[in-house]
Amino acid sequence: MTSGGGSGSGGSGSGGSGTYPYTYTCPGGYSDPVTIDVPNDSCSSQSERLAYTYGCNLIDDMPRACYNYYTCLGISSSEASATCGY
């Protein structure tokens, strides 16, 4: 988590990919349920982090969350850096 806190809860994808409900709570107390789409189970935490970061508009953390998500998917570091500005 970033400084300022935040939390989330949800299940995990099944069969290596899928969707599942996830609810994040922003540092200011705003909470929102979303559906997480994960291409594989190993990227579920990066998917949740991306949803939390963008949903809470944590602009300072967006490049890192984006980069971590795309590199988890197997995108090259250089392409992820160019895409995410990290």
C-alpha positions in Angstrom: 0.0 0.0 0.0 1.0 3.6 -0.4 1.5 5.9 2.5 -2.0 7.1 3.5 -3.3 3.5 3.6 -6.0 1.8 1.8 -7.3 -1.7 1.7 -9.1 -4.2 -0.5 -10.8 -7.6 -0.4 -11.8 -10.1 -2.9 -11.4 -13.6 -4.2 -9.0 -15.0 -6.8 -9.4 -16.0 -10.4 -9.9 -19.6 -11.1 -8.4 -21.9 -13.7 -5.5 -19.5 -14.3 -7.7 -16.6 -15.5 -11.1 -15.1 -15.0 -12.9 -12.3 -13.2 -13.8 -11.8 -9.5 -15.3 -9.1 -7.4 -12.9 -6.8 -5.5 -13.7 -3.9 -3.3 -11.0 -1.3 -2.5 -11.1 1.5 0.1 -9.3 4.7 -0.6 -7.3 6.7 2.0 -10.2 9.2 2.3 -12.7 6.4 3.1 -14.3 6.1 -0.4 -15.0 2.5 -1.2 -15.9 1.0 -4.6 -16.7 -2.6 -5.7 -15.2 -3.5 -9.1 -14.7 -6.6 -11.2 -11.1 -7.6 -11.6 -10.2 -9.3 -14.8 -7.0 -11.3 -14.4 -5.3 -13.1 -17.3 -3.6 -15.4 -14.8 -3.6 -16.0 -11.0 0.0 -14.8 -10.6 -1.1 -11.3 -11.6 -4.1 -10.9 -9.3 -2.2 -8.7 -6.7 -1.0 -6.5 -9.5 -4.5 -6.3 -11.0 -5.9 -5.3 -7.5 -3.2 -2.7 -7.0 -3.9 -1.2 -10.4 -7.6 -1.0 -9.7 -7.0 0.6 -6.2 -4.4 3.1 -7.5 -6.5 4.3 -10.5 -9.8 4.1 -8.6 -8.5 6.2 -5.8 -6.7 8.6 -8.2 -3.3 8.1 -6.5 -1.5 9.8 -9.4 2.0 9.5 -7.8 1.6 5.7 -7.7 0.0 5.2 -11.1 3.2 4.7 -13.2 4.5 2.0 -10.8 1.2 0.2 -10.5 0.9 0.2 -14.3 4.5 -1.0 -14.8 4.1 -3.8 -12.3 0.9 -4.9 -13.9 2.2 -5.0 -17.5 5.5 -6.7 -16.6 3.5 -9.3 -14.7 1.7 -10.0 -18.0 5.0 -10.6 -19.7 5.3 -7.2 -21.4 9.0 -6.2 -21.7 10.4 -3.8 -19.2 11.1 -1.2 -21.9 7.7 -1.4 -23.4 6.0 -1.2 -20.0 8.2 1.8 -19.1 7.2 3.6 -22.3 3.5 2.7 -21.8 3.4 3.7 -18.1 5.9 6.5 -17.9 7.9 4.7 -15.2 
